[in-house]
């Protein structure tokens, strides 16, 4: 077993790093945070607070960079990944992003998490001309190369995902009475916008109640009770994992069993489904763009075998069922490949140029989905597939669906 795992890791080295030698013809050009032996990059993530489940992404990316560094780094340089806690609080994000740029002097930022948190810093980051890459939000406002040329998304757009749910309802439950629980910020509003767009002129008739919550709220129990009282037989949960878990559990506890949908960013089995209870979550629909380690169809997939071996050795403290374990691994893989493509021209300008011309496959994205970007489209992931929780795991049940 150990031999097989080490062999899998050897394959990963080859895939992730390619040639570790420095290109002979490249002239060295360095931006902040770069030396002959190191590249410093940074992020903010909620290690504490109401969205702390998201921190598994940064923990997993950190473990990936540790693995890469043990293999000699990228083009001979080790990755110094500075991950700071912002508790999912915009004022704290401002403080920590300033620290990363002005004190730590990172070359670029990778996957800072949250819609409101990124909104609080996006203008500052772009004024400083720091690559703001693979950000952990699907809000449409961030795909704006004209105003935010240094910002590049990761998460598929929330509005497009919600439109997919709306189209499923129109086809499979056209007489649905829809109740919506949404986070009271741009995350929730984007999902609502896309859902209404998907329903078209039927939105006003089909949506019987909308309830919001703030991330500082202790529970969403009263909102779920109100949605049931409104007569909804379909429940859309547009939230982070903590409140998704509360909503799923409360609906079950009050013997309310609508067709439930949970946004992909709140759908983690470890972060939302387990806390709610598997029996309470059975039948929930969500959307996915990455492979689910619990899905038996990937049991013999070489990339998944490699990931499992890597998890056992480098990331054992994160649950393999956690959505953000493969998420962080894919982020790490993309960052390493991006740095490799930059060679010895490790300036912020060249990093951003390479990031805005992506055509990259990643080991744990679903087949048919890859990273693509252009100077006029800063959304690398534009496709998803629908999944349904069967009481143990999510099961794919749709083809690849492209978002607008």
N, C-alpha and C positions, 0 to 999 in steps of 0.2 A: 504493500500500500504506500509506504513512504517513497519507494522508488518511483512509483507511478506519479505521485504528487510532485516529486522533484522534476520528473520528466515534463509534466504539465507546466511547471514554472519555467523550465528552460524554453519551452515553446513560447510562453508569454514574453520572455526576454526578447526573443527574436522579433515577435510581432510588435512589441511596444517600442523598442529602441532602434530597430533596424541596425544600421552601422553606427557604432559609437565613436567612430573616428571623426575628427574635425575636417570639414572640406578643405582640401589643399588650396584651392583657388580663392577662397573667401577671405576678404579683408575684414579684420575685426572692427566692429562698431558696437559700442556698448552704451546702453541707456542706464538709468538709475537701477541699483540693485544687482548689477551684473559685474562679475569679475571672470578671470580665466577659470575659476574653480566653482563658482556659485551663481545661481539665479534666484533672486528673492521675489516671491509673489505673495499675494495676501488675499484674505477674505474676511467677511463678517458673517456670523451665523448665530442662531439662538441656542447656545449651550444651556441657557436657563430661560425661564419664562413660559408663556402659554404655547409657544410653537417649538419647544425644545426637541420634539421628535425629529425635526428637520436636521438637527446637528449630526445625525448619523451619516449624512452626506459628506460633511466636512471631515468627520472622523475617518470615513472610508477613503476619501481622497488623500488624507494625510498618510494613511497606511499604504496607499498605492505609491505615493512619492517616496516613502521609506524603502519600499521594495525596489523602486527604480534606482534610488541612490546606492543601495547595496550592490547593484549591478554596474556601478560606475557612473551613474547619472546620464545626462543627455549631452552628447558631444563632449563628454569629459567634465561636465559641470553638474554639481549636485543641486537639487531643488530645495530651497529653504522656503517652506510654506508657513506663513504666519496667519493663523486663524484666531480671530478675536471674537469674544462674546458680545453681542449687542442686545440680547434678551428680546429680540423682535420689537424693539422700541426705537422709533425713528430718531429721537434726540440722541440716544446712545449710538446709533449707527453713524450719525454725523460725526460724533466724537471719535469713534473708532476708525472710520474711513480717513479722517484727517490725520490720525496717527499713522495709519499705513502709508499714506502718500507723503506726508511732511516729515515724519520722524523715522519710520522704518525705510522709507524710500524704495518701495517695491517697484518692480518693473511694470507689473500689471495686476489687476484685480480679477479674481476668478470665482464665479458662482456665489456672490453675496446674496443672501436669501431674503425674500419677502418683497411684496409689492409696495406697501407704504414705506418700508425702510429704504428700498432703492429709489423711490420717488423723492425721498428727502435728500439724496446725495447726487442724483444723476446730473444736475446742472453743474454742480461743483466739480465733479469728476471730469465732465466734458470740457469745462473751462481750463482744467489742469492738463487736458489732453493725455489722460491715462487710459489705456485700454480697459474697458469695463465688460469683461467677457463672461459668456455662458451664465448670465445672471439667473437666479432662481425665482423667476416670476414669468407668468405668461400674459401679463397685461399688455394690451395692444399699444399703449402709449410709448413703450420702449423700442418698438420697431419704427424708428423715426430717424433715418440716417441724415436727413437734412438738419434737424435740430440737435440730435444726439449721435454724431458720427463716430464716437468712441465707444458706443454701447452696443452689445450683441446679446441676444436672448439665448436661452436654452429651452426652457419649458414651452411646449406648444401653446398657442394662444388660448386663453381661457374662453374667449368669446366663440372661437371656432369649435372648441370641445363642447360647449353648451349647445351650440347649433346642431351638433351630431345627436345629442340626447333628444332635442326637440323633434328632429326628423324621425327618430326611432319611435317616439310617442305618437306622432301623427300617423305613422304606418301601422303600429301594433296596438295602440290604445287611443284611438282618435277621439273617444268621448271622455278622456281623462279629466278629472278635476285636480288641478295641480297646486300643490303647496310648496313654497320655496323658503328654505332657511339659508341666509346668506350673511357672510361677514360684512360688517359695515365699513367698507373701504373700497379701494379700486379693484381688489380681487373679486369681491362679491358683485360689484357693479358691472364688471366686465362679463362675468358669467351670466348675469341677468340680461345684459344687453344682447349677448349671443343667443340666449335661449328665446327671448322674445323675437329676435330676428328670424330664428328657425321656425317659430310658430306662425309668423306672419300676421295676417289679419285675424287669426283665431286666438291670439295671445290674451286679449282682454276677457274673452269668454272663458277660456280654459284655466287661467290662473285665478284661483279663488282666494289665495292669501299669500302675502309676502311677510316674512318675519326676519328681522336683523338681530345681530348680536355684536358686541364689541369684544375685542380680545382680552379686555380686563374683566369681563363678566365671569362670575364663578361657574354658572351653568347655563344651559339653554332649555331647561325643563319647561319653563312657562311658554316658550315659543313653540315647542313641540305640541303641548296641550292645545294651544290656540290653533295650530294648523290642523290637528285632528278635528277640533270643534267646527272648523270651516267646511268640513266634509271632503277634504282632499283624499283622493285615492292614488295619487302619485306624489312622491316627496323628493324634491331636489335639494341636496345638501351641498352647498358651495362653501367649503370651510377648510380649515387646517385640521390635522388629525385629532387633536384633543377634543374639539367640539363636534367633529364627525362621530367620534366614539360616544359622546354624550347623547347626541341626537338619535343614533341607532338604538342605543340601550333604552332610552326613555320611551321611544315609540313601542318597543317590544314590551316594556314593563306595563304600559297602559293598554296593552292588547290591541294595538293599532298596527295593521300590516299592509300599508300601501306598497306599490312598486317603488322601491327606493333607488335613487341615483346618488352616487358620491363622486365629487370632483376628483380627478386623478391626484391632485396635490394633497388630498385628505384621505386617500384610499389605502394607505399602508396597512398591511396585515398586522405588523408588529405595533404600529403607532395608533391604529384606529380599530381594526377588526378584533384583535385579541382583547383589548380593554373593554370593548362593547360586548364581547361574547360571540363565539362562532355561530351559535344557534340564533342569535338576534340578527346577524348579518346575512344569513342565507338568502340568496336571490338578488342581492344588491348588484346593480350595474354600474360600471365605471369605464374608463378608457385607458389604454396603455400604449406605450411606444417602446418599452424595453422588455426583455425576456423576464419571465417570472421564475425564479429558481425552484419554486414549488411545483411548477407545471411539469408533469412527467414526459411531455413531448420533447423536453430539452435534456432528458436524462443522459442520452448518448451524444449530445452536442459537444464537440471538442472545446468550444469556447466556454461552455458552462462547466465542463470538467476542470478546465484551467482555473476558472473563477473559484470553484469550490476548494481547490487545492490552495489557492492564494488566500481565501478567507480563513481556512484552517490555520495557516501559518502566520499571516500578517494582520488579520482583522477579526480575531476570535471573539472579541467583546461585543460585536454588533450581530444581532440576530440575522440569520440568513433569509428569514421571511420578511425582513424590513425592506420596504420599497427603496429606501435610501442607501442600502448597501450596494446593489448593482448601479444605482444612480451615481454614487460617488466614484465608483470604479470606472464608469464610462467617462465621467468628467476628467478624472486623472489621466485616462488613456488619451483623451482629446487634447489635453494640455501638453502632454509629453510629445505627441505627434506635431502639434503646432510649434513647440520650441525646436523640435528636430528640423522642421521645415525652414525655420529662420536661420539655421546654421550659425555663423559668427556675426550676423547682422542682428544683434539683439537690442535694437532700439524700439522705443514705443511705436514709432511710425511703421516700422517693418512688421512688428507683431500685429498691428491693426490691419495692415494691408493683407497679410496672410489670413487673418481671421475673417476678413470680408470676401475671401475667395475660397471658401471651404468646399471640398468635395471629398468627404471622409466617411469611411465605414468604421463602425465601432463594434467591439465583440459582443456586447449584450443589448444592442438594439434589435428590435424585431426584424425579420427578413423583409426586405423591400423598403426599409426606412434607413436613411443615412443623413449626415450633416451636409447641408448645402447652403451657401450664402453668396451674396453679391453686394457690391457697393450700394445697391438700391433696395436690398432685402436682407435685413439683419435678423432673420428667423431661421436658425439652422435646422430645426425639427418642425416639419409641417404636416406630418402624417401620424395617425393613431389607429388603433383597433379597439372595438368594444369588447369588454370582458364581463363575466358574471360570476359572483362568488357562490360556489356550490356547497358551502358549509365547511370546506377544508382549504380551498384555494380558489384563485381566479381562473376561469376558463375562457379562452378566446372564442368568440362566436360571430365575428364579422371579418370581412376583408379589410385590407388597408384602405383607410378613408383619408383623403387629402383635405386639408383645411384651406380656406381661402386666404 
